[in-house]
Amino acid sequence: MSIVNQLMAAVLAVLIGLASGTVYLMSDSSKEMLIHQLESHGQDTATHLGLYLAPYMAARDTAAIETTVNAIFDSGFYQQIRVVDAENKPLFVKSTNAQISDSVPDWFIHLVEITPPEMTREITNQWQKAGSIFVQSRAGYAYEQLWRGTEQTFVWFVVLSLVSMVFISLLMRYILNPLKGVEEQAQALSRQKYIEQSLIPGTRELRQVVLAMNMMVRRVRTMFDEQAKNIEEIRRTAYQDDLTGLANQRATFSQLNERIDYRRDFGHGHLILLQLADLQQLNNQLGIEKANNFIRACASQLNELARLTENPVIGRISISEFILLTDITNSDQLEKELEKLLTSLTKVYQQLNNSTEHAPVFIGVAAYIEASSSKELLANARQANTKARLDNTPIHYNNTGNTVKKNSWHQHVSNRIVSGDIFLQAQPVKHISDNQDIIHNEVYARILNQDNLPCMAGEFISVVKQLNLMTALDRSVLNFAIKRLAQEPGLTLGVNLSNESVRDSAFCDWLISTATTLPRPEQLSIEINETSVLNNLNQVTLFRDQLKQAGVRFGVDNFGITPAGFSYLYTVHPDYIKIDGSLIRELDNSAEDRFFVRSLVTVAHSLDIKAYAEHVERDTQLSALRQLEVDGAQGWVYGKPEQL
């Protein structure tokens, strides 16, 4: 019960006690007054009756006495009238039972006892005693008057009490309204949301409570921000190049291996390797400061090109080399963008060197197809870069393998996706503490190629993107997944949504309405890539709230590799995160990786968010994850994905 309701109950109890006491006192006082009225009424009747009956009583004329008494008695105000002679012998007695109106309840009659007094008057005639008259008024009159007064008092009490309760309730709610804000703050704080009250109450005690709560919220928020900043500093130190802000060599190669060799979901594209011609000569020509500015410009321009790709891999792999894995497959578009990049770098170089020379950079471009490994792709890019240096041309393209499928393959993929002719594979996410306990199964979309053999996502995903069919693919995957969940109540599935689907409000509405048809919506988990979350933070936040209301779980995939920080966790507050596999690959051998992953887990747990690890391949990694208190793991250590 709320404090307002408790106070209202206390006030009501006091009012009831006060009313009960008031009614009792009023009833007792009224009772005494009514008895005095009955006494006076009886005495007056006896006196007046005696004056009239005196000669008849002396003459013992019982007929006249009876007639007179009956006439008075029939008025209904008397319970008994007795006329006796001088020797107290009855001359005439008239009595009746105490008649009480039906409007007076029996419980009131039993509760309040009223016995009318019998009043007497001695009668004399010609100075001799003729007898006495005894008159007892009717008790019913007193009961009726007393009940009518009590009833009116009770009615007025109820009316006034209701009016008072409404007024007191409004007054209390106004006075105690800051406590409602404190309650909301406490509940929000338990959900790791930080809100402050802007309206400070004037009441001293409430003012202190609100100020203390606001101070606590600020301190908790500061602690979280400081924790996030510390982890960001750790990430920058371990995985970021100090000069350019891009991923360093170790982080870049780890992410490239993750995308190309393990996940194999990048699709078609190109690997761009940009190399400075001669760093020592550049330092001699420009000086170290200007040379560093030019290196930063190279990183900045390459990063601008990376913005055209949803999930690129970009980094500095040596003091003079940068790479970018982009999903641009159109050769004309790629050539145009690289020419724009060279033009920008040439302008920067000329400004720094005060000359008209071209920027001393060479770019090698290698086409990426699904059969390529990360080492092979990087070697092809280096060969193209070397060829550019030997030919003294800014850009050289190594088009080993076609990056764009033939029209027949495009048509084949389109037909499969549009018709929903796909099948699913699944890989379990298991609790670290119990390798048999499955948290959920992440599903992967697969199609059959033209030879009716299963295709990995990397073989057709680029075509799906080019044809703008990612939302159609996600819809097909979800239809299959929800159908299986409806058939198997014990099954739990996780589905990863594309950036295109997240931006499609109609798709999100369809997903919410469809998920609510499940007997247990918590069977379904929706995952969104961290980059997509950051690129669509407002839409994702709204979508996450809708999923929560529908009972569907929500997670952030590939967590921990973006340089934007982790403050978005406070806003989105997912049910779980999946730490990117590039941070897990060398976890058992790298103290830096273990320290960083431990920090990520600490941040997640401080917000009551579960932390799972992706792409776990070895038992030694599992042991390290247990020590880091990671909640769950997913990867080939539990086997390859199997058909669902």
Rosetta blueprint (number, residue, H / E / L):
1 M L
2 S L
3 I H
4 V H
5 N H
6 Q H
7 L H
8 M H
9 A H
10 A H
11 V H
12 L H
13 A H
14 V H
15 L H
16 I H
17 G H
18 L H
19 A H
20 S H
21 G H
22 T H
23 V H
24 Y H
25 L H
26 M H
27 S H
28 D H
29 S H
30 S H
31 K H
32 E H
33 M H
34 L H
35 I H
36 H H
37 Q H
38 L H
39 E H
40 S H
41 H H
42 G H
43 Q H
44 D H
45 T H
46 A H
47 T H
48 H H
49 L H
50 G H
51 L H
52 Y H
53 L H
54 A H
55 P H
56 Y H
57 M H
58 A H
59 A L
60 R L
61 D L
62 T H
63 A H
64 A H
65 I H
66 E H
67 T H
68 T H
69 V H
70 N H
71 A H
72 I H
73 F H
74 D L
75 S L
76 G L
77 F L
78 Y E
79 Q E
80 Q E
81 I E
82 R E
83 V E
84 V E
85 D E
86 A L
87 E L
88 N L
89 K L
90 P E
91 L E
92 F E
93 V E
94 K E
95 S E
96 T L
97 N L
98 A L
99 Q L
100 I L
101 S L
102 D L
103 S L
104 V L
105 P L
106 D H
107 W H
108 F H
109 I H
110 H H
111 L H
112 V L
113 E L
114 I L
115 T L
116 P L
117 P L
118 E E
119 M E
120 T E
121 R E
122 E E
123 I E
124 T E
125 N E
126 Q L
127 W L
128 Q E
129 K E
130 A E
131 G E
132 S E
133 I E
134 F E
135 V E
136 Q E
137 S E
138 R L
139 A H
140 G H
141 Y H
142 A H
143 Y H
144 E H
145 Q H
146 L H
147 W H
148 R H
149 G H
150 T H
151 E H
152 Q H
153 T H
154 F H
155 V H
156 W H
157 F H
158 V H
159 V H
160 L H
161 S H
162 L H
163 V H
164 S H
165 M H
166 V H
167 F H
168 I H
169 S H
170 L H
171 L H
172 M H
173 R H
174 Y H
175 I H
176 L H
177 N H
178 P H
179 L H
180 K H
181 G H
182 V H
183 E H
184 E H
185 Q H
186 A H
187 Q H
188 A H
189 L H
190 S H
191 R L
192 Q L
193 K L
194 Y L
195 I L
196 E L
197 Q L
198 S L
199 L L
200 I L
201 P L
202 G L
203 T L
204 R H
205 E H
206 L H
207 R H
208 Q H
209 V H
210 V H
211 L H
212 A H
213 M H
214 N H
215 M H
216 M H
217 V H
218 R H
219 R H
220 V H
221 R H
222 T H
223 M H
224 F H
225 D H
226 E H
227 Q H
228 A H
229 K H
230 N H
231 I H
232 E H
233 E H
234 I H
235 R H
236 R H
237 T H
238 A H
239 Y H
240 Q E
241 D L
242 D L
243 L L
244 T L
245 G L
246 L L
247 A E
248 N L
249 Q H
250 R H
251 A H
252 T H
253 F H
254 S H
255 Q H
256 L H
257 N H
258 E H
259 R H
260 I H
261 D H
262 Y H
263 R H
264 R L
265 D L
266 F L
267 G L
268 H L
269 G E
270 H E
271 L E
272 I E
273 L E
274 L E
275 Q E
276 L E
277 A L
278 D L
279 L H
280 Q H
281 Q H
282 L H
283 N H
284 N H
285 Q H
286 L H
287 G L
288 I H
289 E H
290 K H
291 A H
292 N H
293 N H
294 F H
295 I H
296 R H
297 A H
298 C H
299 A H
300 S H
301 Q H
302 L H
303 N H
304 E H
305 L H
306 A H
307 R L
308 L L
309 T L
310 E L
311 N L
312 P L
313 V E
314 I E
315 G E
316 R E
317 I E
318 S E
319 I L
320 S L
321 E E
322 F E
323 I E
324 L E
325 L E
326 T E
327 D L
328 I L
329 T L
330 N L
331 S H
332 D H
333 Q H
334 L H
335 E H
336 K H
337 E H
338 L H
339 E H
340 K H
341 L H
342 L H
343 T H
344 S H
345 L H
346 T H
347 K H
348 V H
349 Y H
350 Q H
351 Q H
352 L H
353 N H
354 N L
355 S L
356 T L
357 E L
358 H L
359 A L
360 P L
361 V E
362 F E
363 I E
364 G E
365 V E
366 A E
367 A E
368 Y E
369 I L
370 E L
371 A L
372 S L
373 S L
374 S H
375 K H
376 E H
377 L H
378 L H
379 A H
380 N H
381 A H
382 R H
383 Q H
384 A H
385 N H
386 T H
387 K H
388 A H
389 R H
390 L H
391 D H
392 N L
393 T L
394 P L
395 I E
396 H E
397 Y E
398 N E
399 N L
400 T L
401 G L
402 N L
403 T L
404 V L
405 K L
406 K L
407 N H
408 S H
409 W H
410 H H
411 Q H
412 H H
413 V H
414 S H
415 N H
416 R H
417 I H
418 V H
419 S H
420 G L
421 D L
422 I L
423 F E
424 L E
425 Q E
426 A E
427 Q E
428 P E
429 V E
430 K E
431 H E
432 I L
433 S L
434 D L
435 N L
436 Q L
437 D L
438 I E
439 I E
440 H E
441 N E
442 E E
443 V E
444 Y E
445 A E
446 R E
447 I E
448 L E
449 N L
450 Q L
451 D L
452 N L
453 L L
454 P E
455 C E
456 M L
457 A H
458 G H
459 E H
460 F H
461 I H
462 S H
463 V H
464 V H
465 K H
466 Q H
467 L L
468 N L
469 L L
470 M H
471 T H
472 A H
473 L H
474 D H
475 R H
476 S H
477 V H
478 L H
479 N H
480 F H
481 A H
482 I H
483 K H
484 R H
485 L H
486 A H
487 Q H
488 E L
489 P L
490 G L
491 L L
492 T L
493 L E
494 G E
495 V E
496 N E
497 L E
498 S L
499 N H
500 E H
501 S H
502 V H
503 R H
504 D L
505 S H
506 A H
507 F H
508 C H
509 D H
510 W H
511 L H
512 I H
513 S H
514 T H
515 A H
516 T L
517 T L
518 L L
519 P L
520 R L
521 P H
522 E H
523 Q H
524 L E
525 S E
526 I E
527 E E
528 I E
529 N E
530 E H
531 T H
532 S H
533 V H
534 L H
535 N H
536 N L
537 L H
538 N H
539 Q H
540 V H
541 T H
542 L H
543 F H
544 R H
545 D H
546 Q H
547 L H
548 K H
549 Q H
550 A H
551 G L
552 V L
553 R E
554 F E
555 G E
556 V E
557 D E
558 N E
559 F E
560 G L
561 I L
562 T L
563 P L
564 A L
565 G L
566 F L
567 S L
568 Y H
569 L H
570 Y H
571 T H
572 V H
573 H L
574 P L
575 D L
576 Y E
577 I E
578 K E
579 I E
580 D L
581 G H
582 S H
583 L H
584 I L
585 R L
586 E L
587 L L
588 D L
589 N L
590 S L
591 A H
592 E H
593 D H
594 R H
595 F H
596 F H
597 V H
598 R H
599 S H
600 L H
601 V H
602 T H
603 V H
604 A H
605 H H
606 S H
607 L L
608 D L
609 I L
610 K E
611 A E
612 Y E
613 A E
614 E L
615 H L
616 V L
617 E L
618 R L
619 D H
620 T H
621 Q H
622 L H
623 S H
624 A H
625 L H
626 R H
627 Q H
628 L L
629 E L
630 V L
631 D L
632 G E
633 A E
634 Q E
635 G L
636 W H
637 V H
638 Y H
639 G L
640 K L
641 P L
642 E E
643 Q E
644 L L
